[in-house]
Amino acid sequence: MKRLLILGTATAAFAIVLAGCAGAASDPAQKPELVIWTDATREAPARAYAEAVADDVDVTVELKDNFVSDIALANRADEGWPDLLFTPNPNDIAQFRDPANGFAQPLGDLITNDVLEGYGSANVSCEFDGQTWCLKNDLAQSVLWYDTVIFEELGLEPPSTFDEFATVADELNAAGYLSGAIGSTVLQYGFLNSSGCTFSDVDPADNSIEIDASARECVRVSETLQPLIDSGAFDTRSPFDAEFIAEVGQQGKVAMQIGGSWWGDVLFAPAENWAVPPGRFAAAEMPIWDGNDVAYSGQFGGGIWVLSSHSEYKDEAAAALEYFISDPSVIEESPTIPAYEPALAIWQEKAAASDFLAENPTDVFAVQAQRLQPAAQAVLFDIQGAALSEMTASVQAGESLQAGIEKFAISATQLAEEAGYSVE
């Protein structure tokens, strides 16, 4: 059964359906029962949905914090799966769609093409081998954050290419300002992934991954960034590091920072974090790498909804999924940017009401939502952990970025092969 997506109440989203392909067989006389797993952030809308559809569906909401492990436990017990789950870790879908796991249900027969097309390319990380395996809940695309006051004082414009980025970073450094912190996942998601150096681009035809630290997409990152690291234009600590926050972030020394679209409310504004004064920071589109046709974004997270292949009530689970990605009551209260493009208009009103940023970021976020790096795919190993322990740690220890990328490649190769991939 397929349904029309309605931006409205939960009861409307559930009730209005179109007859189509039949879902899992169930007793029509029995009241449907759904189990939804979620994290604490999504608990409130899940419980609100359960209350709204209580006359038609019995919904049980359960909080979890390790979805891969809990699904593995259910698989071993051959029972106890949820009908629908939200995980904040988009890489989890690699496990759930893997035939050895079997949890994820392809959504092509359950979600209308109108809904899928409403994402544009923002749902690319949920698509694999011609199937849509999940729906993205929120966005975490990289953007270029900058201090509008400092840029105006120095007569600078946000850079549109990474060559311009390096030039602007040099000018900012000469004036006593940093162009960001590159510890934590910034090197991986902000720079390498935007360039196309991902080590996670899976070819479903033969289950292979190309991992090559000498590829142009990798080398141009190290060649561009190494002089800036050497000159002190970057800080190699994490932008979330307590010492960095106290010594740099809260002192107004960062004039430019590539980071996640959610960083404004979470990192820049709070008094306990960077405490940036209202009206200074703005978001700009990502710079483009020389040789690329698109100014891609990496992704600093972004949660996903996954429907269970074991569900007896797949249509009801799909109705709940559509509610969570689109209902105004959910979007208005969401701390993050919706991935479903029609819901952006609702979020834009919320953003317009905020006086923290110097400019409404919605247009920039919408543009970069359609530029997510397609080569950064979910994989069956901890690609982020490999990047942090090998590349980021090496740079922080004083080694060159290229040496760190090469260590990252060695680790990623070993992990990929252990997970069953062939490495090219």
C-alpha positions in Angstrom: 0.0 0.0 0.0 1.3 3.5 -0.8 0.1 6.7 0.8 0.0 10.4 0.0 2.3 12.5 2.1 0.3 15.1 4.0 2.0 17.9 5.8 -0.5 18.1 8.7 -1.6 16.1 11.7 -0.5 12.7 12.5 -4.0 11.3 12.1 -4.2 12.8 8.6 -0.8 11.4 7.7 -1.9 8.0 8.9 -5.4 8.0 7.5 -5.0 9.2 3.9 -3.7 6.4 1.8 -3.8 5.2 -1.7 -4.5 1.6 -2.6 -1.5 0.1 -4.3 1.0 -2.7 -3.6 0.0 -4.7 -0.6 2.2 -4.7 2.4 2.9 -7.6 4.8 -0.1 -9.8 5.4 -2.0 -9.0 8.7 -5.4 -9.6 10.3 -7.6 -6.7 9.3 -9.7 -7.2 12.4 -6.7 -6.8 14.6 -5.6 -3.4 15.7 -2.1 -2.7 14.3 0.8 -2.6 16.8 4.1 -0.8 16.1 7.3 -0.7 18.1 9.5 2.4 17.4 13.1 2.6 18.6 14.6 6.0 19.0 17.1 8.1 20.8 16.3 10.7 23.5 16.2 13.6 21.0 13.4 12.0 19.0 11.5 10.6 21.9 9.1 13.5 22.3 7.8 13.4 18.7 7.6 9.6 18.8 5.4 9.7 21.9 3.3 12.5 20.4 2.7 10.4 17.4 1.8 7.4 19.5 -0.8 9.5 21.3 -2.2 11.0 18.1 -2.9 7.7 16.4 -3.9 5.7 19.6 -7.4 5.1 18.3 -6.0 3.4 15.2 -2.6 2.0 16.1 -1.0 0.8 19.3 2.5 2.4 19.3 5.2 1.5 21.8 8.2 3.8 21.9 11.5 2.4 23.3 14.7 4.4 23.9 18.0 2.8 22.6 21.6 4.0 22.4 23.3 1.2 20.4 21.0 0.3 17.5 23.4 -2.0 15.7 24.0 -4.1 18.8 20.4 -4.3 19.7 19.3 -5.4 16.2 22.1 -8.0 16.3 20.6 -9.3 19.6 17.1 -9.5 18.0 18.6 -11.3 15.0 20.1 -13.9 17.3 16.9 -14.3 19.3 14.9 -14.3 16.0 12.4 -11.9 17.7 12.2 -8.5 19.3 12.8 -6.3 16.2 11.2 -2.8 16.1 8.9 -1.9 13.2 10.7 1.4 12.7 13.9 2.9 14.2 15.7 6.2 14.2 19.5 6.1 14.5 21.6 9.2 14.7 24.5 7.3 13.0 23.9 7.2 9.2 26.6 4.6 8.8 24.4 2.1 10.6 22.4 1.5 7.4 25.4 -0.4 6.0 24.8 -3.0 8.6 21.0 -3.0 8.4 20.9 -3.4 4.6 23.6 -6.1 4.6 22.0 -9.5 3.7 23.8 -11.1 6.7 21.8 -8.7 8.9 18.6 -8.4 6.9 16.9 -5.8 9.1 16.3 -2.9 6.6 13.3 -3.0 4.3 13.6 -1.4 0.9 11.2 1.5 0.7 10.3 1.6 -3.0 7.0 -0.2 -2.6 6.1 1.7 0.6 7.0 5.3 0.1 5.6 7.2 -2.9 7.9 8.6 -5.6 6.7 12.1 -4.7 8.2 11.7 -1.3 11.4 10.2 -2.5 11.8 12.9 -5.2 11.1 15.5 -2.5 14.5 14.8 -1.1 16.3 15.6 -4.3 19.8 14.2 -3.7 19.7 14.8 0.1 18.9 11.1 0.6 21.9 9.9 -1.4 23.5 8.1 1.6 20.3 6.0 2.0 20.5 4.8 -1.6 22.5 1.7 -2.6 22.4 -0.7 -5.5 19.2 0.8 -7.0 17.3 0.7 -3.7 16.3 3.2 -1.1 17.0 1.7 2.3 16.2 4.5 4.7 15.0 8.1 4.8 17.2 10.9 6.0 15.7 12.7 9.0 18.0 15.7 9.3 20.9 17.3 7.6 24.5 17.8 8.8 26.1 19.0 5.5 29.3 21.0 5.7 29.1 24.7 5.0 31.6 27.5 5.3 30.9 29.5 8.5 32.5 33.0 8.7 32.5 36.1 10.9 30.8 38.8 8.9 32.2 41.6 11.0 35.8 40.5 10.6 35.4 39.9 6.9 33.9 43.3 6.4 36.7 45.0 8.5 39.3 43.3 6.3 37.5 43.8 3.0 37.1 40.0 2.4 34.5 37.9 0.7 33.7 34.3 1.5 35.9 32.2 -0.8 34.2 30.2 -3.6 37.1 27.9 -4.4 39.7 26.2 -2.1 42.5 28.2 -3.8 40.7 31.3 -2.6 40.1 29.7 0.8 43.9 29.3 1.2 44.5 33.0 0.2 41.8 34.2 2.5 43.2 32.1 5.3 46.6 33.6 4.8 45.2 37.1 5.0 43.2 36.2 8.2 46.3 34.7 9.7 48.3 37.9 9.0 45.6 39.8 10.8 45.7 37.5 13.9 42.7 35.3 13.1 42.3 31.6 12.6 40.5 29.8 9.7 39.2 27.2 12.0 40.0 24.1 14.0 40.7 20.9 12.0 40.7 18.3 14.7 37.9 15.8 15.5 36.1 15.0 12.2 36.8 18.3 10.4 39.6 17.0 8.2 37.6 14.0 7.1 34.1 15.4 6.6 34.9 19.1 5.9 37.9 18.7 3.5 38.6 15.1 2.4 35.0 14.1 1.7 34.2 17.4 0.0 37.2 16.7 -2.3 36.1 13.1 -3.0 38.8 11.4 -0.9 36.4 9.2 1.1 37.8 5.6 1.1 34.1 4.5 1.3 32.9 4.6 -2.3 31.5 1.1 -2.7 30.8 -0.4 -6.1 27.8 -2.7 -5.5 28.7 -4.7 -8.7 31.7 -6.4 -7.1 31.6 -5.1 -3.5 34.8 -3.2 -4.0 36.2 0.1 -2.6 38.9 2.2 -4.1 41.4 3.3 -1.4 44.3 5.3 -2.8 46.0 8.0 -0.7 47.9 9.1 -3.9 44.7 9.9 -5.7 44.2 13.5 -6.9 41.2 13.9 -4.6 43.4 13.2 -1.6 46.7 14.9 -2.6 45.1 18.2 -3.5 43.7 18.4 0.1 47.1 17.9 1.7 48.8 20.3 -0.8 46.3 23.0 0.0 46.1 22.5 3.7 49.6 21.7 4.7 51.0 25.3 4.2 48.1 26.6 6.3 48.8 24.0 9.1 52.5 25.0 9.0 51.8 28.7 9.2 49.3 28.4 12.1 46.3 29.5 10.1 44.6 26.4 11.5 44.4 25.0 15.0 44.8 21.3 15.0 42.6 20.8 18.1 38.9 19.9 17.9 36.5 22.8 17.7 34.7 21.1 20.6 37.8 20.8 22.7 37.4 22.6 26.0 40.8 24.3 25.9 40.3 25.4 22.3 36.9 26.8 23.2 38.4 28.8 26.2 41.6 29.9 24.4 40.3 30.5 20.9 36.6 30.1 20.3 35.4 32.3 23.2 38.1 34.9 22.4 36.7 35.7 19.0 39.8 34.5 17.2 38.1 32.3 14.6 37.1 34.2 11.5 36.3 31.2 9.2 35.4 27.6 9.9 34.2 24.7 7.8 31.8 22.6 9.8 28.3 21.1 10.1 25.2 23.1 9.3 24.0 22.4 12.9 27.0 24.0 14.5 25.4 27.5 14.8 22.9 26.5 17.5 25.1 23.8 19.1 28.7 25.1 19.0 28.8 28.8 18.2 25.9 30.3 20.1 25.9 28.6 23.6 27.6 30.5 26.4 29.4 27.3 27.4 30.8 26.8 23.9 32.1 29.6 21.6 29.7 32.2 22.9 29.8 34.1 19.6 27.8 37.4 19.9 24.6 37.5 17.9 24.7 39.0 14.4 28.3 38.0 13.6 28.4 34.6 12.0 26.9 33.6 8.7 26.9 30.5 6.5 28.3 30.4 3.0 28.3 27.7 0.3 31.2 25.3 0.3 34.2 26.3 -1.8 34.8 24.1 -4.8 38.0 22.0 -5.3 40.0 22.7 -8.5 39.0 20.0 -11.0 35.5 19.3 -9.5 32.3 20.3 -11.1 30.3 20.5 -7.9 31.1 22.2 -4.5 30.3 19.0 -2.5 29.6 18.8 1.2 30.7 16.2 3.6 28.3 15.2 6.3 28.8 15.7 10.0 26.1 13.2 11.0 22.5 13.4 10.1 20.1 10.8 11.5 18.1 8.2 9.5 14.8 6.3 9.8 14.9 2.6 8.9 11.8 0.4 8.4 12.0 -3.2 9.5 11.8 -6.1 7.0 10.3 -8.1 9.9 7.4 -5.8 10.5 3.9 -7.2 10.3 2.5 -3.7 9.7 4.8 -2.1 7.1 2.2 0.3 5.8 1.5 1.7 9.3 5.3 1.9 9.9 5.7 3.8 6.6 2.9 6.2 7.7 4.8 6.9 10.9 8.0 7.4 9.0 6.4 10.0 6.7 5.0 11.8 9.7 8.4 12.1 11.4 10.1 13.6 8.3 7.4 16.1 7.4 4.9 17.0 10.0 5.0 20.7 11.0 4.8 20.0 14.7 7.9 17.8 14.4 9.9 20.2 12.2 9.1 23.2 14.3 10.5 21.6 17.4 13.5 19.9 15.7 16.9 21.1 16.8 18.3 20.2 13.3 17.6 21.0 9.7 15.1 18.7 7.9 16.4 16.6 5.0 13.0 16.4 3.3 13.0 19.5 1.1 9.3 20.5 1.4 9.8 20.6 5.2 12.6 23.2 4.8 9.9 26.0 4.3 8.7 25.2 7.8 12.2 25.2 9.3 13.0 28.5 7.4 10.3 30.3 9.4 12.0 29.1 12.6 15.4 30.2 11.4 14.1 33.6 10.3 12.9 34.2 13.9 16.4 33.7 15.3 18.6 36.7 15.8 21.8 34.8 16.3 23.1 34.5 12.7 23.8 37.6 10.6 21.9 36.1 7.7 19.2 33.5 7.3 21.1 30.3 6.4 18.3 28.4 4.8 19.2 29.1 1.2 22.8 28.0 1.8 21.7 24.9 3.6 19.2 24.0 0.8 21.9 24.4 -1.8 24.4 22.2 0.0 21.7 19.6 0.8 21.7 18.9 -2.9 25.5 18.6 -3.0 26.2 15.8 -0.6 29.3 13.9 -1.7 27.9 10.7 -3.3 31.2 8.9 -2.9 30.9 9.1 0.9 28.8 6.0 1.5 27.8 4.0 4.5 30.2 1.0 5.0 30.5 -2.1 7.2 33.4 -0.7 9.2 34.3 2.3 11.3 35.6 4.7 8.7 35.4 7.6 11.1 37.3 5.8 13.8 40.1 5.1 11.3 40.3 8.7 10.2 40.5 9.9 13.8 43.0 7.4 15.1 45.3 7.6 12.1 45.0 10.8 10.1 43.8 13.4 12.7 46.0 12.0 15.4 49.0 12.1 13.1 48.5 15.7 12.2 48.0 16.6 15.9 51.3 14.8 16.6 53.1 17.1 14.1 53.3 14.7 11.1 52.3 15.9 7.7 48.7 15.7 6.5 49.7 13.5 3.6 51.4 11.1 5.9 48.3 11.0 8.0 46.1 10.3 4.9 48.4 7.5 4.0 48.0 6.0 7.5 44.3 6.4 7.2 44.3 4.6 3.9 46.3 1.6 5.4 43.9 1.3 8.3 40.8 1.7 6.0 42.2 -1.0 3.7 42.6 -3.5 6.5 39.2 -2.8 8.0 37.5 -3.0 4.6 39.1 -6.3 3.8 38.1 -7.7 7.2 34.5 -6.6 6.5 34.5 -8.5 3.2 35.2 -5.8 0.7 37.8 -6.1 -2.1 40.1 -3.0 -2.2 41.3 -1.5 -5.3 
